[in-house]
Amino acid sequence: LNDLTALPWAGMKVSVHLVATDVAGLEGKSEIFEATLPERIFTHPVAREIARVRKGLFVNPDEAVPAARVAVTKILSEPSSFGADPLVHLALSTTRYRFTEETPAQAAQSTPELLWNSAVRIEDGNVAVAEQRLRAAEEALRKAIESGAAQEEIDKLVSELQQAVEEY
């Protein structure tokens, strides 16, 4: 299952047309229907503001970029508002630089991922990073077992998985 909450259209009504293809190459198509894509709700006020700024970039970059630059500058002026996290500070500083040095269209393309990752990090802290590491360790162990890896490789991966579980 894919997480759609980071998409630019999250929270918006979209037209959906499902197409499924089986192993024989036969295709089945659904009727077109309207659906609202799931949207992540941020509870931390700074994360919520960053998500709002990000969403505006997809609608009208020429108007959104100057306002976004002001909003990001304000957030950066109060590092305690986001826990003075150095990664968030770096991402937001890079974003502000891009808002200043790139055209609005370029900035609207280059900054949404930085803004999204900043908002998620503020909201979740290191939990998101630990969860990602846990999933990677699980997947590595699963692949090793399925491919018949040597016992010492499996032991090493089990140890890494245990460490990832402890961090999580």
Helices and strands as residue ranges (DSSP letters): E 13-16, E 19-21, E 27-29, E 33-36, H 45-59, H 61-76, G 79-82, H 86-101, H 104-110, H 112-124, H 127-146, H 151-167
